[in-house]
Amino acid sequence: MAKIGKIVKDIYYDHFKWSVVKNIAFFMVGVKIAIECNGMTLMPPV
């Protein structure tokens, strides 16, 4: 369990690794939102 904590701390305190993790997470959330909104009409035709 201590090894996992060390890995998480290493990722969190390394700016580059943390940026990569955040970008991947936000991309996955964006894909999930896009899939959920598929077919939704945001603005009806005028």
PDB file of N, CA, C and O in Angstrom, chain B, residues numbered from 101:
ATOM      1  N   MET B 101       0.825  -1.196   0.000  1.00  0.00           N
ATOM      2  CA  MET B 101       0.000   0.000   0.000  1.00  0.00           C
ATOM      3  C   MET B 101       0.870   1.262   0.000  1.00  0.00           C
ATOM      4  O   MET B 101       0.505   2.275  -0.596  1.00  0.00           O
ATOM      5  N   ALA B 102       2.006   1.190   0.664  1.00  0.00           N
ATOM      6  CA  ALA B 102       2.895   2.353   0.709  1.00  0.00           C
ATOM      7  C   ALA B 102       3.457   2.666  -0.677  1.00  0.00           C
ATOM      8  O   ALA B 102       3.737   3.820  -0.998  1.00  0.00           O
ATOM      9  N   LYS B 103       3.617   1.619  -1.495  1.00  0.00           N
ATOM     10  CA  LYS B 103       4.151   1.831  -2.841  1.00  0.00           C
ATOM     11  C   LYS B 103       3.168   2.634  -3.689  1.00  0.00           C
ATOM     12  O   LYS B 103       3.575   3.489  -4.476  1.00  0.00           O
ATOM     13  N   ILE B 104       1.875   2.357  -3.526  1.00  0.00           N
ATOM     14  CA  ILE B 104       0.860   3.108  -4.277  1.00  0.00           C
ATOM     15  C   ILE B 104       0.882   4.574  -3.858  1.00  0.00           C
ATOM     16  O   ILE B 104       0.791   5.466  -4.702  1.00  0.00           O
ATOM     17  N   GLY B 105       1.001   4.821  -2.564  1.00  0.00           N
ATOM     18  CA  GLY B 105       1.074   6.196  -2.072  1.00  0.00           C
ATOM     19  C   GLY B 105       2.283   6.929  -2.624  1.00  0.00           C
ATOM     20  O   GLY B 105       2.199   8.109  -2.963  1.00  0.00           O
ATOM     21  N   LYS B 106       3.413   6.229  -2.715  1.00  0.00           N
ATOM     22  CA  LYS B 106       4.621   6.843  -3.265  1.00  0.00           C
ATOM     23  C   LYS B 106       4.427   7.185  -4.738  1.00  0.00           C
ATOM     24  O   LYS B 106       4.855   8.245  -5.195  1.00  0.00           O
ATOM     25  N   ILE B 107       3.785   6.294  -5.474  1.00  0.00           N
ATOM     26  CA  ILE B 107       3.534   6.540  -6.900  1.00  0.00           C
ATOM     27  C   ILE B 107       2.608   7.741  -7.075  1.00  0.00           C
ATOM     28  O   ILE B 107       2.846   8.595  -7.929  1.00  0.00           O
ATOM     29  N   VAL B 108       1.552   7.804  -6.265  1.00  0.00           N
ATOM     30  CA  VAL B 108       0.605   8.922  -6.358  1.00  0.00           C
ATOM     31  C   VAL B 108       1.301  10.234  -6.016  1.00  0.00           C
ATOM     32  O   VAL B 108       1.107  11.231  -6.711  1.00  0.00           O
ATOM     33  N   LYS B 109       2.108  10.249  -4.959  1.00  0.00           N
ATOM     34  CA  LYS B 109       2.836  11.469  -4.592  1.00  0.00           C
ATOM     35  C   LYS B 109       3.809  11.871  -5.687  1.00  0.00           C
ATOM     36  O   LYS B 109       3.959  13.056  -5.984  1.00  0.00           O
ATOM     37  N   ASP B 110       4.475  10.885  -6.290  1.00  0.00           N
ATOM     38  CA  ASP B 110       5.417  11.176  -7.366  1.00  0.00           C
ATOM     39  C   ASP B 110       4.703  11.823  -8.548  1.00  0.00           C
ATOM     40  O   ASP B 110       5.206  12.783  -9.132  1.00  0.00           O
ATOM     41  N   ILE B 111       3.541  11.303  -8.898  1.00  0.00           N
ATOM     42  CA  ILE B 111       2.768  11.876 -10.006  1.00  0.00           C
ATOM     43  C   ILE B 111       2.266  13.267  -9.639  1.00  0.00           C
ATOM     44  O   ILE B 111       2.319  14.181 -10.462  1.00  0.00           O
ATOM     45  N   TYR B 112       1.775  13.437  -8.404  1.00  0.00           N
ATOM     46  CA  TYR B 112       1.183  14.710  -7.989  1.00  0.00           C
ATOM     47  C   TYR B 112       2.222  15.829  -7.942  1.00  0.00           C
ATOM     48  O   TYR B 112       1.933  16.954  -8.351  1.00  0.00           O
ATOM     49  N   TYR B 113       3.412  15.539  -7.454  1.00  0.00           N
ATOM     50  CA  TYR B 113       4.416  16.591  -7.289  1.00  0.00           C
ATOM     51  C   TYR B 113       5.249  16.842  -8.542  1.00  0.00           C
ATOM     52  O   TYR B 113       5.986  17.827  -8.590  1.00  0.00           O
ATOM     53  N   ASP B 114       5.156  15.985  -9.553  1.00  0.00           N
ATOM     54  CA  ASP B 114       5.841  16.226 -10.821  1.00  0.00           C
ATOM     55  C   ASP B 114       4.862  16.959 -11.740  1.00  0.00           C
ATOM     56  O   ASP B 114       3.833  16.410 -12.136  1.00  0.00           O
ATOM     57  N   HIS B 115       5.199  18.199 -12.070  1.00  0.00           N
ATOM     58  CA  HIS B 115       4.277  19.049 -12.831  1.00  0.00           C
ATOM     59  C   HIS B 115       3.884  18.417 -14.168  1.00  0.00           C
ATOM     60  O   HIS B 115       2.713  18.451 -14.546  1.00  0.00           O
ATOM     61  N   PHE B 116       4.848  17.843 -14.882  1.00  0.00           N
ATOM     62  CA  PHE B 116       4.556  17.257 -16.193  1.00  0.00           C
ATOM     63  C   PHE B 116       3.626  16.059 -16.070  1.00  0.00           C
ATOM     64  O   PHE B 116       2.639  15.965 -16.800  1.00  0.00           O
ATOM     65  N   LYS B 117       3.931  15.139 -15.152  1.00  0.00           N
ATOM     66  CA  LYS B 117       3.095  13.944 -14.985  1.00  0.00           C
ATOM     67  C   LYS B 117       1.684  14.328 -14.559  1.00  0.00           C
ATOM     68  O   LYS B 117       0.710  13.754 -15.047  1.00  0.00           O
ATOM     69  N   TRP B 118       1.567  15.300 -13.647  1.00  0.00           N
ATOM     70  CA  TRP B 118       0.257  15.719 -13.171  1.00  0.00           C
ATOM     71  C   TRP B 118      -0.542  16.356 -14.306  1.00  0.00           C
ATOM     72  O   TRP B 118      -1.750  16.139 -14.403  1.00  0.00           O
ATOM     73  N   SER B 119       0.108  17.133 -15.162  1.00  0.00           N
ATOM     74  CA  SER B 119      -0.582  17.737 -16.307  1.00  0.00           C
ATOM     75  C   SER B 119      -1.092  16.668 -17.262  1.00  0.00           C
ATOM     76  O   SER B 119      -2.203  16.778 -17.781  1.00  0.00           O
ATOM     77  N   VAL B 120      -0.290  15.636 -17.495  1.00  0.00           N
ATOM     78  CA  VAL B 120      -0.714  14.549 -18.376  1.00  0.00           C
ATOM     79  C   VAL B 120      -1.928  13.843 -17.787  1.00  0.00           C
ATOM     80  O   VAL B 120      -2.893  13.567 -18.500  1.00  0.00           O
ATOM     81  N   VAL B 121      -1.886  13.548 -16.487  1.00  0.00           N
ATOM     82  CA  VAL B 121      -3.009  12.870 -15.832  1.00  0.00           C
ATOM     83  C   VAL B 121      -4.269  13.729 -15.915  1.00  0.00           C
ATOM     84  O   VAL B 121      -5.345  13.217 -16.223  1.00  0.00           O
ATOM     85  N   LYS B 122      -4.148  15.030 -15.642  1.00  0.00           N
ATOM     86  CA  LYS B 122      -5.316  15.917 -15.709  1.00  0.00           C
ATOM     87  C   LYS B 122      -5.874  15.994 -17.122  1.00  0.00           C
ATOM     88  O   LYS B 122      -7.089  15.943 -17.311  1.00  0.00           O
ATOM     89  N   ASN B 123      -4.999  16.117 -18.119  1.00  0.00           N
ATOM     90  CA  ASN B 123      -5.469  16.218 -19.502  1.00  0.00           C
ATOM     91  C   ASN B 123      -6.195  14.954 -19.936  1.00  0.00           C
ATOM     92  O   ASN B 123      -7.228  15.028 -20.601  1.00  0.00           O
ATOM     93  N   ILE B 124      -5.666  13.801 -19.566  1.00  0.00           N
ATOM     94  CA  ILE B 124      -6.332  12.542 -19.908  1.00  0.00           C
ATOM     95  C   ILE B 124      -7.686  12.463 -19.214  1.00  0.00           C
ATOM     96  O   ILE B 124      -8.672  12.050 -19.825  1.00  0.00           O
ATOM     97  N   ALA B 125      -7.741  12.856 -17.943  1.00  0.00           N
ATOM     98  CA  ALA B 125      -8.999  12.796 -17.196  1.00  0.00           C
ATOM     99  C   ALA B 125     -10.042  13.734 -17.804  1.00  0.00           C
ATOM    100  O   ALA B 125     -11.194  13.340 -17.991  1.00  0.00           O
ATOM    101  N   PHE B 126      -9.648  14.971 -18.114  1.00  0.00           N
ATOM    102  CA  PHE B 126     -10.598  15.913 -18.706  1.00  0.00           C
ATOM    103  C   PHE B 126     -11.049  15.450 -20.088  1.00  0.00           C
ATOM    104  O   PHE B 126     -12.212  15.635 -20.448  1.00  0.00           O
ATOM    105  N   PHE B 127     -10.152  14.854 -20.865  1.00  0.00           N
ATOM    106  CA  PHE B 127     -10.524  14.334 -22.176  1.00  0.00           C
ATOM    107  C   PHE B 127     -11.559  13.226 -22.031  1.00  0.00           C
ATOM    108  O   PHE B 127     -12.543  13.193 -22.770  1.00  0.00           O
ATOM    109  N   MET B 128     -11.341  12.318 -21.080  1.00  0.00           N
ATOM    110  CA  MET B 128     -12.289  11.220 -20.874  1.00  0.00           C
ATOM    111  C   MET B 128     -13.644  11.751 -20.416  1.00  0.00           C
ATOM    112  O   MET B 128     -14.680  11.238 -20.840  1.00  0.00           O
ATOM    113  N   VAL B 129     -13.653  12.765 -19.562  1.00  0.00           N
ATOM    114  CA  VAL B 129     -14.921  13.365 -19.129  1.00  0.00           C
ATOM    115  C   VAL B 129     -15.612  14.034 -20.313  1.00  0.00           C
ATOM    116  O   VAL B 129     -16.828  13.919 -20.462  1.00  0.00           O
ATOM    117  N   GLY B 130     -14.856  14.729 -21.153  1.00  0.00           N
ATOM    118  CA  GLY B 130     -15.429  15.363 -22.339  1.00  0.00           C
ATOM    119  C   GLY B 130     -16.027  14.359 -23.305  1.00  0.00           C
ATOM    120  O   GLY B 130     -17.094  14.598 -23.871  1.00  0.00           O
ATOM    121  N   VAL B 131     -15.346  13.233 -23.498  1.00  0.00           N
ATOM    122  CA  VAL B 131     -15.881  12.185 -24.367  1.00  0.00           C
ATOM    123  C   VAL B 131     -17.165  11.628 -23.779  1.00  0.00           C
ATOM    124  O   VAL B 131     -18.129  11.401 -24.510  1.00  0.00           O
ATOM    125  N   LYS B 132     -17.194  11.405 -22.474  1.00  0.00           N
ATOM    126  CA  LYS B 132     -18.396  10.885 -21.806  1.00  0.00           C
ATOM    127  C   LYS B 132     -19.568  11.864 -21.971  1.00  0.00           C
ATOM    128  O   LYS B 132     -20.691  11.444 -22.250  1.00  0.00           O
ATOM    129  N   ILE B 133     -19.310  13.151 -21.800  1.00  0.00           N
ATOM    130  CA  ILE B 133     -20.366  14.159 -21.968  1.00  0.00           C
ATOM    131  C   ILE B 133     -20.845  14.182 -23.418  1.00  0.00           C
ATOM    132  O   ILE B 133     -22.047  14.272 -23.667  1.00  0.00           O
ATOM    133  N   ALA B 134     -19.926  14.103 -24.371  1.00  0.00           N
ATOM    134  CA  ALA B 134     -20.309  14.106 -25.788  1.00  0.00           C
ATOM    135  C   ALA B 134     -21.161  12.891 -26.131  1.00  0.00           C
ATOM    136  O   ALA B 134     -22.115  13.000 -26.901  1.00  0.00           O
ATOM    137  N   ILE B 135     -20.825  11.742 -25.570  1.00  0.00           N
ATOM    138  CA  ILE B 135     -21.623  10.533 -25.824  1.00  0.00           C
ATOM    139  C   ILE B 135     -23.019  10.689 -25.229  1.00  0.00           C
ATOM    140  O   ILE B 135     -24.007  10.305 -25.855  1.00  0.00           O
ATOM    141  N   GLU B 136     -23.102  11.249 -24.027  1.00  0.00           N
ATOM    142  CA  GLU B 136     -24.403  11.433 -23.378  1.00  0.00           C
ATOM    143  C   GLU B 136     -25.265  12.450 -24.123  1.00  0.00           C
ATOM    144  O   GLU B 136     -26.490  12.331 -24.123  1.00  0.00           O
ATOM    145  N   CYS B 137     -24.647  13.445 -24.754  1.00  0.00           N
ATOM    146  CA  CYS B 137     -25.396  14.498 -25.443  1.00  0.00           C
ATOM    147  C   CYS B 137     -25.688  14.157 -26.899  1.00  0.00           C
ATOM    148  O   CYS B 137     -26.265  14.978 -27.612  1.00  0.00           O
ATOM    149  N   ASN B 138     -25.312  12.984 -27.352  1.00  0.00           N
ATOM    150  CA  ASN B 138     -25.534  12.588 -28.737  1.00  0.00           C
ATOM    151  C   ASN B 138     -27.035  12.601 -29.046  1.00  0.00           C
ATOM    152  O   ASN B 138     -27.820  11.933 -28.374  1.00  0.00           O
ATOM    153  N   GLY B 139     -27.412  13.352 -30.047  1.00  0.00           N
ATOM    154  CA  GLY B 139     -28.811  13.423 -30.446  1.00  0.00           C
ATOM    155  C   GLY B 139     -29.604  14.513 -29.746  1.00  0.00           C
ATOM    156  O   GLY B 139     -30.762  14.739 -30.095  1.00  0.00           O
ATOM    157  N   MET B 140     -29.025  15.186 -28.785  1.00  0.00           N
ATOM    158  CA  MET B 140     -29.726  16.248 -28.076  1.00  0.00           C
ATOM    159  C   MET B 140     -29.724  17.508 -28.942  1.00  0.00           C
ATOM    160  O   MET B 140     -28.696  17.868 -29.516  1.00  0.00           O
ATOM    161  N   THR B 141     -30.847  18.161 -29.032  1.00  0.00           N
ATOM    162  CA  THR B 141     -30.956  19.400 -29.788  1.00  0.00           C
ATOM    163  C   THR B 141     -30.762  20.563 -28.831  1.00  0.00           C
ATOM    164  O   THR B 141     -31.635  20.850 -28.012  1.00  0.00           O
ATOM    165  N   LEU B 142     -29.624  21.231 -28.932  1.00  0.00           N
ATOM    166  CA  LEU B 142     -29.343  22.345 -28.034  1.00  0.00           C
ATOM    167  C   LEU B 142     -30.129  23.582 -28.431  1.00  0.00           C
ATOM    168  O   LEU B 142     -30.648  24.295 -27.572  1.00  0.00           O
ATOM    169  N   MET B 143     -30.220  23.840 -29.734  1.00  0.00           N
ATOM    170  CA  MET B 143     -31.000  24.971 -30.223  1.00  0.00           C
ATOM    171  C   MET B 143     -31.945  24.444 -31.295  1.00  0.00           C
ATOM    172  O   MET B 143     -31.494  23.969 -32.337  1.00  0.00           O
ATOM    173  N   PRO B 144     -33.238  24.523 -31.052  1.00  0.00           N
ATOM    174  CA  PRO B 144     -34.185  24.023 -32.048  1.00  0.00           C
ATOM    175  C   PRO B 144     -34.091  24.849 -33.337  1.00  0.00           C
ATOM    176  O   PRO B 144     -33.741  26.029 -33.302  1.00  0.00           O
ATOM    177  N   PRO B 145     -34.406  24.219 -34.470  1.00  0.00           N
ATOM    178  CA  PRO B 145     -34.359  24.970 -35.734  1.00  0.00           C
ATOM    179  C   PRO B 145     -35.336  26.139 -35.712  1.00  0.00           C
ATOM    180  O   PRO B 145     -36.424  26.048 -35.144  1.00  0.00           O
ATOM    181  N   VAL B 146     -34.937  27.215 -36.326  1.00  0.00           N
ATOM    182  CA  VAL B 146     -35.765  28.429 -36.322  1.00  0.00           C
ATOM    183  C   VAL B 146     -36.659  28.435 -37.529  1.00  0.00           C
ATOM    184  O   VAL B 146     -37.437  29.370 -37.717  1.00  0.00           O
TER     185      VAL B 146
END
